[in-house]
Amino acid sequence: MVDRVYKKDLPRLRKALEGLRENFSSLDSSKTNWAKLRIDPLLKHLDLLEQLLHSGDFSREFSHLRKGVQLFHSDLVYFRENVKGLEKLLQSEKKSSKK
C-alpha cells in the first residue's frame, strides 16, 4: 500500500512544488527568494527519491518495503508539510504585496 501511495504522491508533490515556484516568481517581492531557499532543495530531494524508486536497487528491495513503511511515510509527511507551509507563505506574500 505504501509503495503505491509513495509512487503516486511524489509526482503530485513535484507538480505542487513547481506550481509554487512559478507563483512565487510571479510576485513582485524582493524580500525572500523562497524558490531558491526552499523549493529548489525540495525538488532536488524529490529527484533523488524518484531516481531510487526507478533504480534496480529499489526493485530488489520492493518485497521488503513493509519494513520501512515508517521511513517512507516520513518522506511524504515532510514534503506535504513543506508544501502546506509554502502555500501559507505564498498567501501571506500575496496579501503583503497588495498593500
Sine and cosine of phi, psi and omega as CSV:
sin_phi,cos_phi,sin_psi,cos_psi,sin_omega,cos_omega
0.00,0.00,-0.76,0.65,-0.03,-1.00
-0.87,0.49,-0.63,0.78,-0.03,-1.00
-0.87,0.49,-0.65,0.76,0.02,-1.00
-0.93,0.36,-0.68,0.73,0.02,-1.00
-0.89,0.45,-0.70,0.72,-0.01,-1.00
-0.87,0.50,-0.77,0.64,-0.02,-1.00
-0.91,0.41,-0.54,0.84,-0.01,-1.00
-0.98,0.19,-0.62,0.79,-0.08,-1.00
-0.97,0.24,-0.51,0.86,-0.03,-1.00
-0.86,0.51,-0.73,0.68,0.05,-1.00
-0.90,0.44,-0.59,0.81,0.02,-1.00
-0.91,0.42,-0.66,0.75,0.03,-1.00
-0.92,0.39,-0.61,0.79,0.06,-1.00
-0.86,0.50,-0.72,0.69,-0.01,-1.00
-0.88,0.47,-0.66,0.75,0.02,-1.00
-0.90,0.44,-0.69,0.72,0.01,-1.00
-0.91,0.41,-0.65,0.76,0.03,-1.00
-0.91,0.42,-0.62,0.79,0.07,-1.00
-0.90,0.43,-0.65,0.76,0.04,-1.00
-0.90,0.44,-0.66,0.75,0.02,-1.00
-0.86,0.50,-0.69,0.73,0.02,-1.00
-0.90,0.44,-0.70,0.72,0.00,-1.00
-0.91,0.42,-0.66,0.75,0.03,-1.00
-0.91,0.41,-0.61,0.79,-0.03,-1.00
-0.94,0.34,-0.38,0.92,0.00,-1.00
-0.99,0.12,-0.17,0.99,0.04,-1.00
-0.97,0.23,0.57,-0.82,0.05,-1.00
-1.00,-0.03,0.80,0.60,-0.03,-1.00
-0.88,-0.48,0.76,-0.65,0.01,-1.00
-0.96,-0.27,0.24,0.97,-0.04,-1.00
-0.92,0.40,-0.97,0.24,-0.08,-1.00
-0.80,-0.59,0.71,-0.70,0.05,-1.00
-1.00,0.02,1.00,0.07,-0.06,-1.00
-0.91,0.40,-0.48,0.88,0.03,-1.00
-0.89,0.46,-0.75,0.66,-0.03,-1.00
-0.96,0.28,-0.62,0.79,-0.08,-1.00
-0.97,0.26,-0.63,0.78,-0.14,-0.99
-0.79,-0.61,-0.70,0.72,-0.13,-0.99
-0.94,0.33,-0.73,0.68,-0.01,-1.00
-0.87,0.49,-0.70,0.71,0.07,-1.00
-0.88,0.47,-0.60,0.80,0.04,-1.00
-0.91,0.42,-0.64,0.76,0.03,-1.00
-0.91,0.41,-0.59,0.80,0.06,-1.00
-0.90,0.43,-0.67,0.74,0.04,-1.00
-0.88,0.47,-0.68,0.73,0.05,-1.00
-0.88,0.48,-0.67,0.74,0.04,-1.00
-0.83,0.56,-0.73,0.69,-0.03,-1.00
-0.90,0.44,-0.68,0.73,0.02,-1.00
-0.90,0.43,-0.65,0.76,0.02,-1.00
-0.92,0.40,-0.59,0.80,0.06,-1.00
-0.89,0.46,-0.66,0.75,0.03,-1.00
-0.90,0.43,-0.65,0.76,0.00,-1.00
-0.86,0.50,-0.56,0.83,-0.06,-1.00
-0.99,-0.12,0.05,1.00,-0.02,-1.00
-1.00,0.09,0.32,-0.95,0.05,-1.00
-0.90,0.43,-0.54,0.84,0.02,-1.00
-0.87,0.50,-0.68,0.74,-0.03,-1.00
-0.92,0.38,-0.67,0.74,-0.04,-1.00
-0.90,0.44,-0.52,0.86,0.05,-1.00
-0.94,0.35,-0.50,0.86,-0.02,-1.00
-1.00,-0.04,0.01,1.00,-0.09,-1.00
-0.80,0.61,-0.66,0.75,-0.03,-1.00
-0.93,0.36,-0.31,0.95,-0.02,-1.00
-0.99,-0.16,0.13,0.99,-0.05,-1.00
-0.84,0.55,-0.58,0.81,-0.05,-1.00
-0.86,0.51,-0.46,0.89,0.04,-1.00
-0.93,0.37,-0.47,0.88,-0.05,-1.00
-0.96,-0.29,0.34,0.94,-0.08,-1.00
-0.80,0.60,-0.71,0.71,-0.02,-1.00
-0.87,0.49,-0.61,0.80,-0.01,-1.00
-0.94,0.35,-0.69,0.73,0.02,-1.00
-0.92,0.39,-0.64,0.77,0.03,-1.00
-0.88,0.47,-0.63,0.77,-0.01,-1.00
-0.90,0.43,-0.54,0.84,0.09,-1.00
-0.87,0.49,-0.73,0.68,-0.03,-1.00
-0.90,0.43,-0.67,0.74,0.02,-1.00
-0.89,0.47,-0.70,0.72,0.01,-1.00
-0.83,0.55,-0.77,0.64,-0.01,-1.00
-0.92,0.38,-0.69,0.73,-0.01,-1.00
-0.88,0.48,-0.68,0.73,0.00,-1.00
-0.91,0.41,-0.62,0.78,0.05,-1.00
-0.91,0.41,-0.65,0.76,0.03,-1.00
-0.89,0.45,-0.70,0.71,0.03,-1.00
-0.87,0.50,-0.72,0.70,0.01,-1.00
-0.88,0.47,-0.67,0.74,0.02,-1.00
-0.92,0.39,-0.59,0.81,0.05,-1.00
-0.90,0.43,-0.64,0.77,0.05,-1.00
-0.90,0.43,-0.69,0.72,0.03,-1.00
-0.87,0.49,-0.66,0.75,0.01,-1.00
-0.87,0.49,-0.72,0.69,0.02,-1.00
-0.88,0.48,-0.67,0.74,0.03,-1.00
-0.89,0.45,-0.69,0.72,0.02,-1.00
-0.90,0.44,-0.64,0.77,0.03,-1.00
-0.89,0.45,-0.68,0.74,0.01,-1.00
-0.90,0.44,-0.70,0.72,-0.03,-1.00
-0.95,0.32,-0.46,0.89,0.01,-1.00
-0.97,0.23,-0.37,0.93,0.02,-1.00
-0.97,0.22,-0.38,0.93,-0.06,-1.00
-0.97,0.24,0.00,0.00,0.00,0.00
